[in-house]
Amino acid sequence: MSTIEKLFSFEGKVIIITGAAGAIGSTAGHLFASLGANVVISDLNEEGAIKVAKEIEKESGKATLGIKTDATNEEDLEKLVSETIKKFGKISGLINNVGWGANTPIWESNSEKMVKSYLLNTVGSYNLTKMCMPYLEKEPNASVVFSGSLVGVSPSPEFIEYSTAKAGLMNMVRSMAVISGPRVRFNTVLIGSVDNGDSTLAAGYTPEMLKALSDMFVMKRRGTPVEIAYGMMFLMSDAAQWITGIDLRIDGGGSYKSKMPKKED
Ligand SMILES: NC(=O)c1ccc[n+]([C@@H]2O[C@H](COP(=O)([O-])OP(=O)(O)OC[C@H]3O[C@@H](n4cnc5c(N)ncnc54)[C@H](O)[C@@H]3O)[C@@H](O)[C@H]2O)c1
């Protein structure tokens, strides 16, 4: 095995991925298994989780667990951890990828919707990470990666519940990082807009909004799930052993705009 292959080998690692029946999570599952990991595919969508896990097992030959988990339910999260330990005996890494948010204009939300989004996008990941910590602390180069969002670092009045929750998530990750080194690393992938099929439309994006988003990115298109999975792979790998507490922006250059006025402005 070459040095590069060793750095990106996940042989002998057990990685839990949440929201893993969806676009980014399932793609990450395929990628980590192809690099040698045993992956745990957890999702509220039981049928989807089991289907993805079976596909990965068939494709990679690696034992895989597909399990129904509601990330907002602590009993479900406890079961996810105990079933993982029962099947694989350890947890080497965790990808807190679960998240979703509907288009809610800023003054049309309420306490219930704000709290619901916070439970899904932030608190669920806190609870699962806390439950995994005793196992992660025993593993070499243990790593936790979270799916953050560009809207968590820039104003997003159209998605007020989701963007507020993602902003909280990202600072929570930094707090976890500073207190948990050197044994466990914590990082966020800060995601731009990625094509995830019907899920984006269900969240209330119109075709016009998607076109405007594509135009906004320096790369002039939305991302693909695997482009996010590659970032997760880097942060989880031995190549990233000195990286903790960062937000890795994978957003097609969408974060920054020139402040200089264009000629036509
Ligand atoms: N796709 C994008 O443009 C984009 C942009 C920024 C951030 N993100 C973030 O990336 C992550 C993955 O996004 P995606 O595009 O793959 O989304 P997706 O909608 O394709 O997948 C999300 C998955 O989460 C599952 N889920 C929903 N509620 C759940 C719950 N209570 N418990 C467990 N699972 C639940 C869904 O069943 C689904 O399979 C999310 O955290 C999302 O917020 C995505």
The ligand as an SDF file (V2000), in Angstrom:
LIG
                    3D

 44 48  0  0  0  0  0  0  0  0999 V2000
  -28.2620   19.4130   -0.0320 N   0  0  0  0  0  0  0  0  0  0  0  0
  -27.8950   20.6460    0.2700 C   0  0  0  0  0  0  0  0  0  0  0  0
  -27.9580   21.5650   -0.5540 O   0  0  0  0  0  0  0  0  0  0  0  0
  -27.3570   20.9650    1.6370 C   0  0  0  0  0  0  0  0  0  0  0  0
  -26.8180   22.2330    1.8530 C   0  0  0  0  0  0  0  0  0  0  0  0
  -26.3060   22.5360    3.0960 C   0  0  0  0  0  0  0  0  0  0  0  0
  -26.3430   21.5950    4.1090 C   0  0  0  0  0  0  0  0  0  0  0  0
  -26.8820   20.3740    3.8690 N   0  0  0  0  0  0  0  0  0  0  0  0
  -26.9480   19.4310    4.9800 C   0  0  0  0  0  0  0  0  0  0  0  0
  -26.3740   18.1900    4.6030 O   0  0  0  0  0  0  0  0  0  0  0  0
  -27.0330   17.1410    5.2920 C   0  0  0  0  0  0  0  0  0  0  0  0
  -27.5060   16.0790    4.3200 C   0  0  0  0  0  0  0  0  0  0  0  0
  -28.3260   16.6940    3.3520 O   0  0  0  0  0  0  0  0  0  0  0  0
  -28.8910   15.9310    2.0680 P   0  0  0  0  0  0  0  0  0  0  0  0
  -28.8300   16.9150    0.9620 O   0  0  0  0  0  0  0  0  0  0  0  0
  -28.2690   14.6060    1.8950 O   0  0  0  0  0  0  0  0  0  0  0  0
  -30.4090   15.7770    2.5160 O   0  0  0  0  0  0  0  0  0  0  0  0
  -31.4890   14.6460    2.2280 P   0  0  0  0  0  0  0  0  0  0  0  0
  -32.7970   15.3060    2.4370 O   0  0  0  0  0  0  0  0  0  0  0  0
  -31.2050   13.9720    0.9270 O   0  0  0  0  0  0  0  0  0  0  0  0
  -31.2170   13.5950    3.4060 O   0  0  0  0  0  0  0  0  0  0  0  0
  -31.5630   13.8660    4.7410 C   0  0  0  0  0  0  0  0  0  0  0  0
  -31.9380   12.5480    5.3970 C   0  0  0  0  0  0  0  0  0  0  0  0
  -32.2680   12.8190    6.7690 O   0  0  0  0  0  0  0  0  0  0  0  0
  -33.3290   11.9660    7.1230 C   0  0  0  0  0  0  0  0  0  0  0  0
  -34.0420   12.5040    8.2880 N   0  0  0  0  0  0  0  0  0  0  0  0
  -34.9350   13.5260    8.3460 C   0  0  0  0  0  0  0  0  0  0  0  0
  -35.3890   13.6830    9.5970 N   0  0  0  0  0  0  0  0  0  0  0  0
  -34.7690   12.7460   10.3560 C   0  0  0  0  0  0  0  0  0  0  0  0
  -34.8150   12.3990   11.7220 C   0  0  0  0  0  0  0  0  0  0  0  0
  -35.6390   13.0360   12.5840 N   0  0  0  0  0  0  0  0  0  0  0  0
  -34.0310   11.3900   12.1680 N   0  0  0  0  0  0  0  0  0  0  0  0
  -33.2090   10.7180   11.3190 C   0  0  0  0  0  0  0  0  0  0  0  0
  -33.1390   10.9940    9.9980 N   0  0  0  0  0  0  0  0  0  0  0  0
  -33.9130   11.9950    9.5240 C   0  0  0  0  0  0  0  0  0  0  0  0
  -34.2210   11.9030    5.9010 C   0  0  0  0  0  0  0  0  0  0  0  0
  -35.0410   10.7410    5.9330 O   0  0  0  0  0  0  0  0  0  0  0  0
  -33.1740   11.8800    4.7780 C   0  0  0  0  0  0  0  0  0  0  0  0
  -32.8580   10.5600    4.3920 O   0  0  0  0  0  0  0  0  0  0  0  0
  -28.1450   17.7960    6.1110 C   0  0  0  0  0  0  0  0  0  0  0  0
  -27.6960   18.0620    7.4150 O   0  0  0  0  0  0  0  0  0  0  0  0
  -28.3710   19.0950    5.3960 C   0  0  0  0  0  0  0  0  0  0  0  0
  -28.9170   20.0860    6.2380 O   0  0  0  0  0  0  0  0  0  0  0  0
  -27.3910   20.0250    2.6640 C   0  0  0  0  0  0  0  0  0  0  0  0
  1  2  1  0
  2  3  2  0
  2  4  1  0
  4  5  1  0
  4 44  2  0
  5  6  2  0
  6  7  1  0
  7  8  2  0
  8  9  1  0
  8 44  1  0
  9 10  1  0
  9 42  1  0
 10 11  1  0
 11 12  1  0
 11 40  1  0
 12 13  1  0
 13 14  1  0
 14 15  2  0
 14 16  1  0
 14 17  1  0
 17 18  1  0
 18 19  2  0
 18 20  1  0
 18 21  1  0
 21 22  1  0
 22 23  1  0
 23 24  1  0
 23 38  1  0
 24 25  1  0
 25 26  1  0
 25 36  1  0
 26 27  1  0
 26 35  1  0
 27 28  2  0
 28 29  1  0
 29 30  1  0
 29 35  2  0
 30 31  1  0
 30 32  2  0
 32 33  1  0
 33 34  2  0
 34 35  1  0
 36 37  1  0
 36 38  1  0
 38 39  1  0
 40 41  1  0
 40 42  1  0
 42 43  1  0
M  CHG  2   8   1  16  -1
M  END
$$$$
